[in-house]
Amino acid sequence: MPIRLRILLLALLTVVSVGGALFMQYRTINAEVEALERRTQIIAEVRLTSRAIHALQKERGLSASFLANTDAEHLSKLNLQRQKTDDILSLFNQPRHASLRTSSWLKMFQADLVIGREQIDSKTTNWQVVRSLYTDAITHALDTITLEILGGERVIQGRSVMAISSLALARERLGLIRATIARSYSPHEHVKTDRNEIVRDYGAFVEYQRLFARDLTGANRDVILAQVYTDVYDAVIHRIEAALGFLDGHSDHHPVNTWWDQATLVIDTMKTVEDRIFDDLSKQYVVRIDTKRAELHTYTLGALALTALVVLLTVLTMMRMLKAMGVLLRTLRQVISFQDFKARIPSSSSSDEFGQIGLSVNDLLSYTDTLIKEKDFLANTDLLTGALNRRSFLDVANKEFDRVRRYGGTLGLAVCDIDHFKAVNDTHGHDVGDLVLKRFSAIMLSQLRQSDHFGRWGGEEFVVLVPQAETAKLLALTEKLRINIQAADFPEMGTITCSIGVAEMYTDDTFDTLFKRADKALFSAKNNGRNRVVMAE
C-alpha cells in the first residue's frame, strides 16, 4: 500500500479516534446533566412521600383522639383529615410517580386503610392495632425517603440531606407522642403503657432533633433553627416532660384540644422547615443543571473546533509520526489483544513531542493497570472487613471443589458467627459494631494459613475454607480461632465470643450441601450455649 494512502488512512483513524473521545466526553457531561435532573425528580418524589407521611401522622393522631373521645367534633376533624390523606395518596397513582418505591406498596396499604377506618368508626379495634396500621405505613415511607436520599446509590448527598432524614424521623416520633398524650385524656385508656411509649418516643425524638441540628448546614442554618425552636416548641416539650409525671394520675388541667393544636403546630413547622430545605436543594440543582448545560454547549463548540484543528495538525505532522505511531500501534495491539496493561512503549532517546507521547501513553497504561487492579480488589473484597465478599468466596470455593475432585485431598468449611452481635449494635451503635467486625476479621486473618480463604458471608457471619486439613487439624484450627477471639480486646466492648460450625467435605458434596451441614453445626453451637466449636455429623 502506498505511503500516501497509509498517511491518509492514519489521518482518518486519528480524526475518528479524537472524534470518538470527544463524543464520549460529550456523553459524560450529558450524563451529568441527566443525573442532576434525576436528583431534582427524586427530591420531588421524596417531598410527595413526606406529604403522605405528614397526612398519615395527623390521621393517626386524630384516630387515637377519636377512640378516646367519641363526639361529633372529633369525628368531623377525623373525616376531614381522611379526605386530605386520600387526596395525597391518590397522587401516587399518577404515571409520573410510577417509579416511586412507595407506589406499589401504597396500593396494598390503601386497602388495609379502608378496613382500619371502618373498624375505628365502629369502635371494633384498639389503639395498638390502629397505631400499628399507621406507624407501619409511615415507617415504610420513611425508609423510602432514607433509601432515596441516603441509599446505596447516594444520588443526593450532603449533611443538610442527612438533616432532612433526621427531621422526618423526629416528626414521626413527635406524632406518636401527640397521639399518645391525646389518648391519655380518656380515663378508659391504659395510661401506664402510654407513659412507657412516651418515654421511648421522647428519647428518640430528642436524639433525632440533636442530629438534625448537628447536620443542618448553610447560610440559613440559624434562621431555620429559630423557626423550629419557638416558644410553642418549648411549651410542647414542657408538656411532654410534665406528662411523664402526671399521666398516672390524669391531673393535667389543659384541654386535649390545646395539646393537639400546639403539637400539631410544631409538627407543621418542622414540615415547613423540611420543605424549605428541599426548596434550597432544588434551587441548587437547577443552578447546577443550567451551568452544566452551558458547559455542554461550550464543549460542543470547542469540540468541533478542536476536531478541525486535529485534522490540520494530523496532515502536517503525519510523516514524522509514522515511525513513532508504528511503535505505539504495536504496543496498543498487544494491550488490546492480550489485555496486557503491563505492556509499555520502549523508551526513546528523543525528547520531542513523540517521545513525550510515548511516556504519556505509558503513564496511561500504568494508570489503567492500577485501576483494573483496584477494580478487581473492590469487586472481590468486603471493604469494611478486608475479607472476601460472598461472590468472590463462592468463586474460590468452586475452584477448591474442582481441585479436590480432580486431585484428591480434603476440604473443610467453618461458618462463624459473632455471639450477640445485634446487642452490640443496639447498645453501642453501628459505629462500634463496625469496629468489632473489623477487629474480628483482623484476628481471624492473622491466625489463618496463606492457603486458607476467609470471607464475609453477611452481617456478622463469616466463612473459612480450609484446604488440606483433616478433621483433627480442622477442629484444632477453628478452636484456636475461637480462643483468640475470646482472648482479644475489642474497642468499646472489652471481649466478645463467637460460635463456629465446622464440616468436612464428603465425596458427593456440593458447596451448598457442605455449607448447610456447617451452618447446622453452627446452629447447634449457638443453641448449646454459644462460644464453642461444633463439628457437623
C-alpha positions as CSV (number, residue, x, y, z in Angstrom):
1,M,0.0,0.0,0.0
2,P,1.4,3.4,-0.9
3,I,2.8,5.6,1.9
4,R,0.5,8.4,0.9
5,L,-2.6,6.2,1.3
6,R,-1.3,5.0,4.6
7,I,-0.9,8.6,5.7
8,L,-4.5,9.4,4.7
9,L,-5.8,6.3,6.4
10,L,-3.9,7.1,9.5
11,A,-5.1,10.6,9.5
12,L,-8.6,9.4,9.1
13,L,-8.1,7.0,12.0
14,T,-6.7,9.8,14.1
15,V,-9.7,12.0,13.4
16,V,-12.2,9.3,14.1
17,S,-10.4,8.4,17.4
18,V,-10.3,12.1,18.5
19,G,-14.0,12.5,17.5
20,G,-14.9,9.3,19.4
21,A,-13.1,10.6,22.5
22,L,-14.8,13.9,22.2
23,F,-18.2,12.2,21.8
24,M,-17.6,10.1,24.9
25,Q,-16.7,13.2,26.8
26,Y,-19.9,14.8,25.5
27,R,-21.9,11.8,26.7
28,T,-20.2,12.1,30.1
29,I,-21.3,15.7,30.5
30,N,-24.7,15.0,29.2
31,A,-25.0,12.1,31.7
32,E,-24.1,14.5,34.5
33,V,-27.0,16.8,33.4
34,E,-29.4,13.8,33.3
35,A,-28.2,12.7,36.8
36,L,-28.8,16.2,38.2
37,E,-32.3,16.2,36.6
38,R,-32.9,12.8,38.2
39,R,-31.9,14.2,41.5
40,T,-34.5,17.0,41.2
41,Q,-37.1,14.4,40.3
42,I,-36.1,12.4,43.4
43,I,-36.5,15.5,45.5
44,A,-40.0,16.0,44.2
45,E,-40.8,12.3,44.8
46,V,-39.4,12.4,48.3
47,R,-41.4,15.6,49.1
48,L,-44.6,13.8,47.9
49,T,-43.8,10.9,50.2
50,S,-43.1,13.4,53.0
51,R,-46.6,14.9,52.4
52,A,-48.1,11.5,52.7
53,I,-46.3,10.8,55.9
54,H,-47.5,14.1,57.3
55,A,-51.1,13.4,56.4
56,L,-51.0,9.9,57.9
57,Q,-49.4,11.2,61.1
58,K,-52.3,13.7,61.5
59,E,-54.9,11.0,60.7
60,R,-53.3,8.6,63.2
61,G,-53.4,11.2,66.0
62,L,-57.0,12.1,65.3
63,S,-57.9,8.5,65.2
64,A,-56.3,8.0,68.6
65,S,-58.2,11.0,69.9
66,F,-61.5,9.8,68.4
67,L,-61.1,6.4,70.0
68,A,-60.6,8.1,73.4
69,N,-63.2,10.8,72.9
70,T,-66.3,9.8,70.9
71,D,-68.0,13.0,69.9
72,A,-69.1,14.8,66.7
73,E,-66.3,17.3,66.8
74,H,-63.6,14.6,66.8
75,L,-65.3,12.7,64.1
76,S,-65.7,15.7,61.9
77,K,-62.0,16.6,62.2
78,L,-61.1,13.0,61.5
79,N,-63.2,12.7,58.4
80,L,-61.8,16.0,57.1
81,Q,-58.2,14.7,57.6
82,R,-59.1,11.4,55.9
83,Q,-60.2,13.3,52.8
84,K,-56.9,15.2,52.8
85,T,-55.0,11.9,53.2
86,D,-56.8,10.3,50.4
87,D,-56.2,13.3,48.1
88,I,-52.4,13.0,48.7
89,L,-52.3,9.2,48.4
90,S,-54.2,9.4,45.1
91,L,-51.2,11.3,43.6
92,F,-49.1,8.2,43.8
93,N,-51.4,6.6,41.2
94,Q,-50.3,9.2,38.6
95,P,-48.0,7.9,35.9
96,R,-45.3,10.4,36.7
97,H,-44.9,8.9,40.1
98,A,-44.9,5.3,38.9
99,S,-41.1,5.0,39.7
100,L,-41.6,5.7,43.3
101,R,-40.6,2.8,45.6
102,T,-43.6,3.6,47.7
103,S,-46.2,3.4,44.9
104,S,-46.8,-0.4,44.6
105,W,-46.7,-0.8,48.4
106,L,-49.2,2.0,49.0
107,K,-51.8,0.3,46.8
108,M,-51.9,-2.6,49.2
109,F,-51.8,-0.3,52.2
110,Q,-54.8,1.7,51.0
111,A,-56.9,-1.5,51.1
112,D,-55.9,-2.1,54.7
113,L,-56.6,1.6,55.4
114,V,-60.2,1.3,54.3
115,I,-60.7,-1.7,56.7
116,G,-58.9,0.1,59.5
117,R,-61.0,3.2,59.2
118,E,-64.2,1.2,59.3
119,Q,-63.0,-0.5,62.5
120,I,-62.2,2.9,64.0
121,D,-65.6,4.3,63.2
122,S,-67.3,1.3,64.6
123,K,-65.0,1.1,67.7
124,T,-64.2,-2.5,67.0
125,T,-60.5,-2.0,67.2
126,N,-58.0,-0.7,69.8
127,W,-55.2,1.8,69.9
128,Q,-52.4,-0.7,69.5
129,V,-53.9,-2.0,66.2
130,V,-54.5,1.5,64.9
131,R,-51.0,2.6,65.9
132,S,-49.5,-0.4,64.1
133,L,-51.6,0.2,61.0
134,Y,-50.5,3.8,60.6
135,T,-47.0,3.5,62.0
136,D,-46.1,0.6,59.7
137,A,-47.1,2.7,56.7
138,I,-45.2,5.8,58.0
139,T,-42.1,3.7,58.8
140,H,-42.2,2.2,55.3
141,A,-42.5,5.7,53.8
142,L,-39.6,7.0,56.0
143,D,-37.5,4.0,54.8
144,T,-38.3,5.0,51.3
145,I,-37.0,8.6,51.9
146,T,-33.9,7.2,53.5
147,L,-33.3,4.8,50.6
148,E,-33.9,7.6,48.0
149,I,-31.6,10.2,49.6
150,L,-29.1,8.2,51.6
151,G,-29.3,4.8,49.9
152,G,-26.6,2.7,48.2
153,E,-26.6,4.9,45.1
154,R,-26.3,8.1,47.2
155,V,-28.0,10.1,44.5
156,I,-28.4,13.1,46.8
157,Q,-25.5,13.9,49.1
158,G,-24.7,16.5,51.8
159,R,-25.2,16.9,55.5
160,S,-28.3,19.0,55.0
161,V,-29.9,16.0,53.4
162,M,-29.0,13.9,56.4
163,A,-30.7,16.7,58.5
164,I,-33.8,16.1,56.4
165,S,-33.8,12.5,57.3
166,S,-33.4,13.2,61.0
167,L,-36.1,15.8,60.9
168,A,-38.5,13.4,59.3
169,L,-37.8,10.8,61.9
170,A,-38.2,13.4,64.7
171,R,-41.6,14.4,63.2
172,E,-42.7,10.8,63.3
173,R,-41.8,10.4,67.0
174,L,-43.5,13.7,67.9
175,G,-46.5,12.5,66.0
176,L,-46.6,9.3,68.1
177,I,-46.3,11.3,71.3
178,R,-49.1,13.7,70.1
179,A,-51.4,10.7,69.6
180,T,-50.4,9.0,72.9
181,I,-51.0,12.1,75.0
182,A,-54.2,12.9,73.3
183,R,-55.4,9.4,74.0
184,S,-54.4,9.6,77.7
185,Y,-57.1,12.2,78.3
186,S,-59.6,9.3,78.3
187,P,-60.0,7.6,81.6
188,H,-60.6,4.3,79.7
189,E,-57.1,4.0,78.3
190,H,-54.1,2.1,79.7
191,V,-52.0,5.1,80.8
192,K,-49.1,3.0,82.1
193,T,-48.5,1.7,78.6
194,D,-48.9,5.2,77.3
195,R,-46.2,6.5,79.6
196,N,-43.8,3.8,78.5
197,E,-44.5,4.8,74.9
198,I,-43.9,8.4,75.6
199,V,-40.6,7.7,77.4
200,R,-39.4,5.7,74.4
201,D,-40.6,8.0,71.7
202,Y,-39.5,11.2,73.5
203,G,-35.9,9.8,73.9
204,A,-35.8,9.0,70.1
205,F,-37.3,12.5,69.3
206,V,-34.6,14.3,71.3
207,E,-31.9,12.3,69.6
208,Y,-33.2,12.9,66.1
209,Q,-33.5,16.6,66.9
210,R,-29.9,16.7,68.0
211,L,-28.8,15.0,64.8
212,F,-30.9,17.5,62.8
213,A,-29.3,20.5,64.5
214,R,-25.8,18.9,64.0
215,D,-26.2,18.1,60.4
216,L,-28.0,21.2,59.2
217,T,-25.6,23.5,57.3
218,G,-25.8,26.5,55.1
219,A,-26.1,30.3,55.5
220,N,-29.7,30.0,56.7
221,R,-28.9,27.5,59.5
222,D,-29.6,29.8,62.4
223,V,-32.8,31.1,60.8
224,I,-34.1,27.6,60.2
225,L,-33.3,26.5,63.7
226,A,-35.0,29.6,65.1
227,Q,-38.1,28.7,63.0
228,V,-38.2,25.3,64.7
229,Y,-37.3,26.1,68.3
230,T,-40.0,28.6,69.2
231,D,-42.0,29.3,72.4
232,V,-44.6,26.8,71.2
233,Y,-41.9,24.2,70.7
234,D,-40.7,24.8,74.3
235,A,-44.3,24.6,75.5
236,V,-44.8,21.2,73.8
237,I,-41.5,19.9,75.3
238,H,-42.7,21.1,78.7
239,R,-46.0,19.3,78.3
240,I,-44.3,16.1,77.3
241,E,-41.9,16.2,80.2
242,A,-44.8,17.1,82.5
243,A,-46.8,14.2,81.0
244,L,-44.1,11.8,82.3
245,G,-45.0,12.9,85.8
246,F,-48.8,13.4,85.7
247,L,-50.1,10.6,83.4
248,D,-50.6,8.1,86.2
249,G,-52.9,10.5,88.0
250,H,-54.5,12.2,84.9
251,S,-54.0,15.6,86.7
252,D,-53.3,17.6,83.5
253,H,-55.6,20.7,83.6
254,H,-55.1,21.6,79.9
255,P,-57.8,20.6,77.5
256,V,-56.9,18.0,74.9
257,N,-57.5,20.5,72.0
258,T,-54.8,22.8,73.4
259,W,-52.3,20.0,73.5
260,W,-53.3,18.8,70.0
261,D,-53.1,22.3,68.4
262,Q,-49.7,23.0,70.0
263,A,-48.1,19.7,69.0
264,T,-49.6,20.0,65.5
265,L,-48.2,23.5,65.1
266,V,-44.7,22.2,66.0
267,I,-45.0,19.3,63.6
268,D,-46.4,21.5,60.8
269,T,-43.5,23.9,61.4
270,M,-41.0,21.1,61.1
271,K,-42.7,20.0,57.9
272,T,-42.4,23.6,56.6
273,V,-38.7,23.7,57.5
274,E,-38.2,20.4,55.7
275,D,-39.9,21.9,52.6
276,R,-37.6,24.9,52.8
277,I,-34.5,22.7,52.9
278,F,-35.9,20.8,49.9
279,D,-36.6,24.1,48.1
280,D,-33.0,25.2,48.7
281,L,-31.7,21.8,47.3
282,S,-34.0,22.1,44.3
283,K,-32.7,25.6,43.6
284,Q,-29.1,24.4,43.9
285,Y,-29.7,21.6,41.4
286,V,-31.4,24.0,39.0
287,V,-28.4,26.2,39.0
288,R,-26.1,23.3,38.5
289,I,-28.2,22.0,35.7
290,D,-28.0,25.4,33.9
291,T,-24.3,25.5,34.5
292,K,-23.8,22.0,33.1
293,R,-25.9,22.8,30.0
294,A,-23.9,25.9,29.4
295,E,-20.7,23.8,29.8
296,L,-22.1,21.3,27.3
297,H,-22.9,24.0,24.8
298,T,-19.4,25.4,25.1
299,Y,-17.8,22.0,25.0
300,T,-19.7,21.1,21.8
301,L,-18.4,24.2,20.0
302,G,-14.9,23.6,21.4
303,A,-15.0,20.0,20.3
304,L,-15.9,20.9,16.7
305,A,-13.1,23.5,16.6
306,L,-10.7,21.0,18.1
307,T,-11.6,18.3,15.6
308,A,-10.9,20.7,12.8
309,L,-7.6,21.6,14.3
310,V,-6.7,17.9,14.8
311,V,-7.3,17.3,11.1
312,L,-5.0,20.0,10.1
313,L,-2.3,19.0,12.5
314,T,-2.6,15.4,11.6
315,V,-2.0,16.1,7.9
316,L,1.0,18.4,8.7
317,T,2.8,16.1,11.1
318,M,1.9,12.6,9.9
319,M,5.2,11.9,8.2
320,R,7.0,12.5,11.5
321,M,4.5,10.4,13.3
322,L,4.8,7.3,11.1
323,K,7.8,5.8,13.0
324,A,6.5,6.6,16.5
325,M,3.0,5.6,15.6
326,G,4.2,2.2,14.4
327,V,5.7,1.5,17.8
328,L,2.6,2.9,19.5
329,L,0.3,0.7,17.4
330,R,2.3,-2.4,18.1
331,T,2.1,-1.7,21.8
332,L,-1.6,-1.0,21.8
333,R,-2.3,-4.1,19.7
334,Q,-0.6,-6.1,22.4
335,V,-2.7,-4.4,25.1
336,I,-6.0,-4.9,23.2
337,S,-5.2,-8.5,22.0
338,F,-4.0,-9.9,25.3
339,Q,-5.5,-7.5,27.8
340,D,-1.9,-6.9,28.8
341,F,-1.9,-3.5,30.5
342,K,1.6,-4.1,31.7
343,A,2.9,-3.6,28.2
344,R,4.9,-0.4,27.7
345,I,6.3,1.6,24.7
346,P,10.1,1.2,24.6
347,S,12.0,4.2,25.9
348,S,13.2,6.6,23.3
349,S,16.2,8.9,23.5
350,S,14.2,11.5,21.6
351,S,12.8,14.4,23.7
352,D,10.4,15.8,21.1
353,E,6.6,15.6,21.3
354,F,6.5,12.0,20.1
355,G,8.8,10.9,22.8
356,Q,6.5,12.6,25.3
357,I,3.6,10.8,23.7
358,G,5.3,7.5,24.4
359,L,5.8,8.5,28.0
360,S,2.2,9.7,28.4
361,V,0.8,6.5,26.9
362,N,3.0,4.5,29.3
363,D,1.6,6.6,32.2
364,L,-1.9,6.0,30.9
365,L,-1.3,2.2,30.7
366,S,0.2,2.3,34.3
367,Y,-2.9,4.2,35.5
368,T,-5.2,1.8,33.7
369,D,-3.4,-1.2,35.1
370,T,-3.8,0.3,38.6
371,L,-7.5,1.0,38.1
372,I,-8.0,-2.6,36.9
373,K,-6.2,-3.9,40.0
374,E,-8.3,-1.6,42.2
375,K,-11.5,-2.7,40.4
376,D,-10.6,-6.3,41.0
377,F,-9.9,-5.6,44.6
378,L,-13.2,-3.7,45.1
379,A,-15.1,-6.4,43.3
380,N,-13.7,-9.3,45.4
381,T,-13.3,-7.7,48.8
382,D,-15.7,-6.7,51.6
383,L,-14.5,-3.1,52.1
384,L,-15.3,-2.9,55.8
385,T,-13.5,-6.0,57.0
386,G,-11.0,-6.8,54.3
387,A,-12.4,-10.3,53.9
388,L,-13.6,-11.8,50.6
389,N,-17.1,-10.9,49.7
390,R,-19.7,-13.6,49.2
391,R,-19.4,-13.7,45.4
392,S,-15.6,-13.9,45.5
393,F,-15.7,-16.5,48.2
394,L,-18.0,-18.7,46.1
395,D,-15.7,-18.4,43.2
396,V,-12.8,-19.6,45.3
397,A,-14.9,-22.4,46.8
398,N,-15.9,-23.7,43.4
399,K,-12.2,-23.8,42.4
400,E,-11.3,-25.6,45.5
401,F,-14.1,-28.2,45.0
402,D,-12.8,-28.8,41.4
403,R,-9.2,-29.2,42.7
404,V,-10.3,-31.8,45.3
405,R,-12.4,-33.7,42.8
406,R,-9.5,-33.7,40.3
407,Y,-6.5,-34.3,42.5
408,G,-8.0,-35.6,45.8
409,G,-7.3,-34.3,49.3
410,T,-9.5,-32.8,52.0
411,L,-11.5,-29.6,52.3
412,G,-13.2,-28.2,55.4
413,L,-15.6,-25.3,55.8
414,A,-16.2,-23.3,59.0
415,V,-19.2,-21.0,59.5
416,C,-18.5,-18.4,62.2
417,D,-21.0,-16.1,63.9
418,I,-20.3,-13.3,66.4
419,D,-22.3,-14.0,69.5
420,H,-24.9,-11.4,70.5
421,F,-23.8,-9.0,67.8
422,K,-27.3,-7.5,67.5
423,A,-27.0,-6.4,71.1
424,V,-23.7,-4.7,70.2
425,N,-25.4,-2.6,67.6
426,D,-28.4,-1.9,69.7
427,T,-26.4,-1.0,72.8
428,H,-23.3,0.7,71.4
429,G,-24.4,1.7,67.9
430,H,-23.4,0.6,64.4
431,D,-20.1,2.5,64.5
432,V,-18.9,0.3,67.4
433,G,-20.4,-2.7,65.6
434,D,-18.3,-1.9,62.5
435,L,-15.2,-1.6,64.7
436,V,-16.0,-5.0,66.2
437,L,-16.4,-6.5,62.7
438,K,-13.0,-5.1,61.6
439,R,-11.2,-6.3,64.7
440,F,-12.8,-9.7,64.4
441,S,-11.7,-10.1,60.8
442,A,-8.2,-8.9,61.6
443,I,-7.8,-11.5,64.3
444,M,-9.1,-14.3,62.0
445,L,-6.9,-13.3,59.1
446,S,-3.8,-13.2,61.4
447,Q,-4.4,-16.8,62.5
448,L,-5.2,-18.4,59.2
449,R,-2.7,-20.0,56.8
450,Q,-1.9,-18.4,53.4
451,S,-3.8,-21.3,51.7
452,D,-7.0,-20.7,53.8
453,H,-9.7,-18.5,52.5
454,F,-11.7,-16.1,54.7
455,G,-14.9,-14.4,53.7
456,R,-17.8,-12.4,55.0
457,W,-21.0,-14.2,54.3
458,G,-23.3,-11.5,55.5
459,G,-23.8,-9.3,58.6
460,E,-21.8,-10.8,61.5
461,E,-21.5,-14.2,59.8
462,F,-18.1,-15.3,58.3
463,V,-16.9,-18.3,56.5
464,V,-13.5,-20.0,56.4
465,L,-12.5,-22.5,53.7
466,V,-9.6,-24.8,54.8
467,P,-7.9,-26.9,52.2
468,Q,-5.8,-30.0,53.1
469,A,-6.9,-30.2,56.7
470,E,-8.2,-33.5,58.2
471,T,-10.8,-33.4,60.9
472,A,-8.4,-33.1,63.8
473,K,-6.5,-30.3,62.2
474,L,-9.7,-28.6,61.2
475,L,-11.1,-28.7,64.7
476,A,-7.7,-27.5,66.2
477,L,-7.6,-24.6,63.8
478,T,-11.2,-23.5,64.5
479,E,-10.8,-23.9,68.2
480,K,-7.7,-21.7,68.1
481,L,-9.7,-19.1,66.2
482,R,-12.4,-19.2,68.8
483,I,-9.9,-18.9,71.7
484,N,-8.1,-16.0,70.1
485,I,-11.4,-14.1,69.5
486,Q,-12.4,-14.7,73.2
487,A,-9.0,-13.5,74.4
488,A,-8.8,-10.4,72.3
489,D,-9.7,-6.9,73.4
490,F,-12.4,-5.2,71.3
491,P,-13.0,-1.4,71.1
492,E,-15.7,-0.2,73.4
493,M,-16.6,-3.8,74.2
494,G,-13.8,-5.4,76.1
495,T,-14.3,-9.0,75.0
496,I,-16.7,-10.9,72.7
497,T,-17.1,-14.6,71.7
498,C,-18.1,-16.4,68.6
499,S,-19.7,-19.7,67.7
500,I,-18.3,-21.9,64.9
501,G,-19.9,-24.7,62.9
502,V,-17.5,-27.0,61.1
503,A,-18.0,-29.5,58.3
504,E,-15.6,-31.6,56.2
505,M,-16.3,-32.2,52.5
506,Y,-17.7,-35.6,51.5
507,T,-17.2,-37.2,48.1
508,D,-20.7,-36.3,46.9
509,D,-20.8,-32.9,48.5
510,T,-21.6,-29.7,46.7
511,F,-20.8,-26.3,48.3
512,D,-24.5,-25.9,49.2
513,T,-24.6,-29.3,51.0
514,L,-21.3,-28.6,52.7
515,F,-22.5,-25.2,53.8
516,K,-25.8,-26.5,55.1
517,R,-24.0,-29.0,57.3
518,A,-21.6,-26.4,58.7
519,D,-24.5,-24.0,59.2
520,K,-26.5,-26.7,61.0
521,A,-23.5,-27.3,63.3
522,L,-23.3,-23.5,63.9
523,F,-26.9,-23.6,64.9
524,S,-26.2,-26.4,67.3
525,A,-23.2,-24.4,68.8
526,K,-25.4,-21.4,69.4
527,N,-28.3,-23.5,70.9
528,N,-25.9,-25.1,73.3
529,G,-24.6,-22.0,74.9
530,R,-22.5,-20.3,72.2
531,N,-18.8,-19.7,72.4
532,R,-18.0,-23.1,71.1
533,V,-17.0,-25.1,68.0
534,V,-19.3,-27.9,66.8
535,M,-18.3,-30.4,64.2
536,A,-21.1,-31.5,61.7
537,E,-22.1,-35.1,61.6
